[in-house]
Amino acid sequence: MSSEQGSTTLQNATPELGPTGRPVTLFPEPAVLDSHGPARIIAMVNQKGGVGKTTSTINLGAALAEAGRRVLLVDFDPQGALSAGLGTNPHELDVTVYNVLMDRKVDIRDAIHTTAFENVDLLPANIDLSAAEVQLVNEVAREQVLDRALRKVSDDYDVILIDCQPSLGLLTVNALTAAHGVIIPLICEFFALRAVALLVETIEKVQDRLNPRLQVDGVLATMYDARTLHSREVIARLVEAFGEKVFETVIKRTIKFADATVAAEPITTYAGNHPGADAYRRLAKELIARGGAP
């Protein structure tokens, strides 16, 4: 990370190297914001399931909120895992992101829920959203429906994080069209690397045809186990392929994330002193230092 981005590499005779093989950077404490909005919209995308998209959306959102940012978390997966992970029962909801997309009379503010966590709001989803993929096909400007909806509340937030479903269908294209940036969570296993080329190709098509402002904010290595050669080799391959786009912050494998999910809390409140909570706080600082969030 360059000095221009407001971060400092540890100055040692032999600098300490992080899991990505680069010198460890001390990211500064985020500046206090005088005002809020307009939001920077970030899509959490990977068409492979089980890579930590929802966990990262919840915990990065909570860490950004701890840093004084107003955050809206958008559940854009019909499974509703993000909604459930924040203590909402998706099956009991009358108004969700589906209604916002499909009914122009529904105000997005009527669908947004305040959560039990300061500075964090939720736009929930449930199984109804699976119908949107089919119904949107016949809509005019079908790729821009989410963008139009989020524009109405953009000034209320500093960051909007969209948790995408594990596919590259029309819903994910909607998220990419609405977003300024993309974070790609990637589990530290070799077969997870194979799908990334298709994802990058999709991002480039959206950049070219629908959303020229879109950029890849970073690739986030998740479920890393420093004890295994396999994990270390995957990180090395990632850095080889994506270079500086790979976040220095690496999310290590721990059962505490599952425990926090069962408790319907971010790890920052469930186990605030745990290394997993510190990792997401560091990721929030790194994202802000990179210019990926205000």
N, C-alpha and C positions, 0 to 999 in steps of 0.2 A: 504494500500500500504506500502510495507516495505521500510526501509531506503536505502536498497541496490538499489532500483529502482530510487533513486534520488529525492524522494519527502518527504515532511515534514508534519506531522499531526499537526494541530493547538494545541498549548500547553495551555490548560486552565484547571482550577480546574475541571470544568465539560465541556468536549469538546463538541463543537457544532456538532450536527448530521446532515448529509445531507439527501436527500430524500430516499437514499437506507438504512438508519438506521445506517450507519457507520460514524465514525468521519470524518469531512471535512478535506481533504488533500490539502495542497498548493503545486501544481506541479510547478517545476522550469521552468524558461524561457528556451526554447530549445537552445542548443549550436549552434553556427554558424558552418556551414559545410565548410571545406576547399576544398572539391571536391565533385563531384556528381556521383551517381551510385555505384554499380549496385542497381537497384530498388528493394524494397520489395513490393511484389504484394499482394493486399488485395481484396478479393471478398466480396461485400455487398449482402448478401443472405437472403431471406425469401420467401418461396413459396406463402405466403399470400400477396395479393396486398394492397396498401394503408397504409403501415406501416412506410413510410418515407425513403425508400431505396434511391430514386433519390435525395430527398432533402438533405439527409445526405451525399451522395456521393459528391454533388456539394459543400456543405458548409464545410465539413471536408477537402475536397481537397483545397478549397480556404484558409482555416485557416492554413493548412500545408504550402501552398505557401507563405502566409504572414510570416511564420516562416523561410522562406528562402529555403524551399524544392522545388525541381523541380517535378511537379506532372503531370502525364498523367491520364486523366479520360477516361475510356473505356465504351461506351454505348453498352451494350450487351442485349438490350431489343428492339424487333422489333417496339415497340410503339415510340421509339425515344425521350422519355421525357427528358432524360439527354441532348441530343443534342439541343432540343428546349429550355431547361432551360438555356443554355449558349449562346443563340442568333443565333443558326444555324437552318435553315429550312431543316429538314431531307429529305423532299420530293424533294428538288432541287439538291441533291448530286448525283454525278455520281460514286464516289468511296467511299465505306464505309467499315466497318469491315466485311461485308458479302463478298466483293470482295477479301479482304485479306485472309479470311478463305478458299474460294472456288477456287481461281485462284493463283497458285504458282508463276505466272509471276508478280503479283501485289506486289510492294514493300510497306510494311506497312507505310513507311515514306511518300509515296504519298497520303495516306489516312488520315494522322494526320493533324489536323488544329490547328494553334495557335489561342488562344482566346483573348478577349479584356482584360484579367486579367493576370497580370504578373506571370510568372512561372507556368501557367496552360495551358496545351495542351489537345486536345480532339480527340479521335478516335470515329467518329460518327457512328450511325446506323439508319436504316429506315426499312420499312415494308419488304424489300428484305430479311432481316435476318431471317424472319419466314420460308423461304424456306430452310435455312441451316440445320435446325433440321432434315428434311426429307433427304436431299442430303448427309449429313454426315454419315448416317447410313451405307452406302456402302463403306466408306473410310477406308483405313488401319489406325490403331491407331487413330480412330476418336475422342477419348476423349482428344487427345493431340494437336489438330490443333491450338488452341489459344495459348497454351504454346510455340509452335514453332515460332509463329508470334511475340509474345511479347519478346522473347529472343533476337531478332534482335535489339530492341531499349532499352533493359533493362539498358544498361550502360549510357543512356542519361538522366535518371530520378532517383529520390530518392524514390518516391512512385508511384505505379500504382494502381488506384482504379477502380474496375470493378463493374458497376451497373448491376446486373442480373435481368432477367425477373422473374415475379412471377410464377415460376414453378420449378420442380426438374428434368426437362428433360435434353436432351443431351447438350444444350447450358450451362446450369448451371453446369453440370458435367465438361464441358470444363473449365469453370471459376475456379472451385475448383481444377482441375488438374494443372492449371497454377499458382495457388495462393500459397503464403507462409502462409497467415492467412485469417481468416473469421471474419467479423463483422456481427452480427445478430441484425438488428433493429427490435424492438418489440413494438407495440403500447400497451399502458397501458389499455387493456381491456381483460377480462377473456377469451373470445373465441379465442383471438390471441395466448394464451398459448397452446392451444390444438394441433396446428400444429407443435410445436417446436420439439416434440419427433421424428417425421418423418424426419425433417430436420437434427437433430443430428445423426440419424441413417444413413442418406445419407452421411454426412460428414465422419462418421466413416468408411463406406464402401470405400469411395475415399481414405482415409488415408491408409486403409489396402491393397487396390488393385492397386492404381494408383499413389498416392502422399504421401509417408510416412512423408514428412516434414510439411504437412498441420497441422495447429493448430487453435483453436478458440481464436482469439484475445480478443473478448469480446462480451457481449450482451448489446445492447444500448436501453434503455427505451426511447420511443418517445411519443409525444402527451400527456405528463403527466400534470395532473391538480391537484395541491396540495390541492385544496378546496374540492375534492371529496374523500370520504372514498374508493370508488372503485379503483381509481388510486393508492392510498397508499397500498391497499391490494394486488393489482397485483404486485407492486414493491416488497413487502414482499415475495410473492410467488416466484418471480424471483430469489431473493437473496437466498431463501431457496433451490431452485433447482440448481442454478449455482454458488452460493457463490461468490468468488473473481472475477469470470469471468464477473460479471455484472459491467459495467463501473460505477464509482462514478458519473460521469457527466450524468445528465438526461436532455433530451430535452423537454422543456415545450410547451404546446399547445399555439400557437399564430397565428393570421391572417397575421402577418408580413412575414411569410414564403411564403404564397400564393401570397402576394403582390410582393415579391422579384422574385418569379417565373414568374409572369406576366411581370415584368420589365426585365426578362432574365438576372438576376444578382444573385450572391451569396448574402446572407444577410450581409456578412462582408463588402461589398461595398455599398449595397443598404441602409442599416440602421446600420452602423458600431458601433453605441453606444447602440444598442438595446440589451436587455438581451439574445435574441436568438443568436446574433452574438457572444456575450461573451461565451455562452454555447459551441458553436462549436470551439472557440479558446481554451477553457479549455479542450475539448475533444481531440484536437490535442496535447496539452501538456501532457494529460494523456496517450494517445497512445504512444507518444515518451518515456515518463517515464517508461512505461511498457515494452519497447523494441519492440513495434509493428511497429515503423517507425524509420528511422535514425535521 
